Amino acid sequence: MTDTAEQRPVLPMGELSDYAGGPALKRAEPDSDRLTLTWESGEQAAFSLTWLRDHCPCAECRHAKTRERLTIPLEPPVHAPRARLIEGNLELGWADDHQSRFDAGWLYQRRPGQAPGDTLPARRPWADGFQPASVDHADFVGSADGERAWLGALLRDGLVLLKNGPLADEEVSRLAERIGPLRPTNFGARFDVRSKPNPNNAAYTAIGLAPHTDLPNWRQPPDIQLLYCLENDADGGESTFSDGFAAARTLRERSPEAFRMLSETPIDFRFQDEDHDIVWRAPILTLDAGGNLLEVRFNNWIRDTLHLPPEQADAWYQAYREFWHLVHEPDQQLEFSLAPGQMVAFDNRRMLHGRKAFNPESGRRHLQGTYLDLDLLESRWRVLARQA
């Protein structure tokens, strides 16, 4: 059956994202378990009847305020629904007298075979000569464009700088809370990075720190780290960064067996002091089901006892050495001194960070840091994209 309209009204679908621009429908052909739709643009797609009933946007099936699903299709539809097009949109009348109305543009976006329309920037391993993006503090706090630029660089490159910020205590917390709640750890929700007596972590000393990721001894290590510089006039202490994804990609190309060893062999990580004893077991490199790299856990200080038989231990150490050399290659590292009022943010599940040793007698070095969950960064990006 067909029906067209010069101007297609947009039907409410319980969505905040835009779907109004899709073409109108010109044909709907139901079958025993499918409904084939044809749009005025010429595209055609078949939808499962169970899928259509499951996605009904009416007030009985979706909560009017929260937009959450209220029903579940425990039984497949016994009969094909009555289908008709009204002003280019779809109306279905089911055998139990339930009615569903679907916006044509919403269905067009979700026709089978289409990838979800997420706007997140794709992760991009560093290439030779990479330099991080830098966003002015005033732009970040004062405009959606500035915040999107900061978020986009962080999601894409794994590292971004903020410059010209105020020398204000807790500014790192205020900036982070624009994105979402701080992620607390055993070091607190916000921590001070400076040399201090009786440290319980190497970061609270003046020694150099080799490239590492933070807290691989946690089941869910922090995703994003923010470090805000309040003082930095000591000799030394330059910050260093290396892209663990780029190093892992090179390792996979040069030494597939070493890559396999580091991605398939869980090892123990452990942090312990008088109040905590946090342990987790995981490989250095974690892959998804398709073999794509998900995260890097690399921290030599809190590697615990290696529980492997001798021949496997030797192979693991060889693979570990190869990866160690890759992340330490000078042309694969960034090195710079954070200036007061400058903040670096980086993906702790991807980026390895460290610092050069500094002389605490020559001046003061004080950074304040916190962590954020990646889910909140991605959420903020989607909200800003939607508002734009």
Number of C-alpha atoms within 10 A of each C-alpha: 10 15 16 16 14 8 9 20 15 18 17 14 18 18 10 11 13 12 17 15 13 19 21 27 30 24 21 25 16 21 14 12 16 18 18 15 21 20 21 14 11 9 12 16 17 17 17 17 22 17 12 19 21 18 18 21 25 18 13 12 18 19 15 13 8 8 15 12 18 11 14 11 12 8 7 13 17 13 14 18 25 14 20 21 22 18 19 26 28 23 18 22 15 17 13 10 9 13 16 19 21 21 24 29 23 22 22 22 16 15 16 13 7 9 9 8 9 8 11 15 15 10 14 13 18 20 10 9 10 13 12 16 15 17 22 17 21 15 17 20 13 11 10 16 15 17 22 19 17 24 25 22 22 23 22 17 24 25 28 24 22 20 20 14 19 14 14 11 11 17 19 23 21 12 16 21 12 13 19 17 14 17 17 14 15 11 11 13 15 19 18 17 19 17 19 12 7 8 12 14 14 13 17 15 19 19 16 17 19 20 24 24 25 21 24 29 22 17 12 11 19 22 20 26 23 25 23 32 26 24 19 18 17 16 16 19 23 18 19 19 22 26 25 31 24 19 22 24 16 15 19 15 11 12 15 13 14 22 23 15 20 23 19 15 17 18 18 18 25 19 20 12 10 6 7 10 11 16 18 18 17 20 20 22 24 19 14 9 7 6 9 10 17 13 22 26 25 26 18 14 14 18 18 16 10 13 11 13 8 9 8 13 14 12 15 21 15 14 20 18 12 17 23 17 11 21 23 16 11 11 12 19 20 17 15 12 16 22 16 20 18 24 27 20 24 24 27 28 27 28 26 25 23 19 21 18 17 21 16 19 8 11 13 16 23 18 20 21 24 25 28 24 19 18 12 14 21 17 14 18 24 17 13 13 16 12 11 8
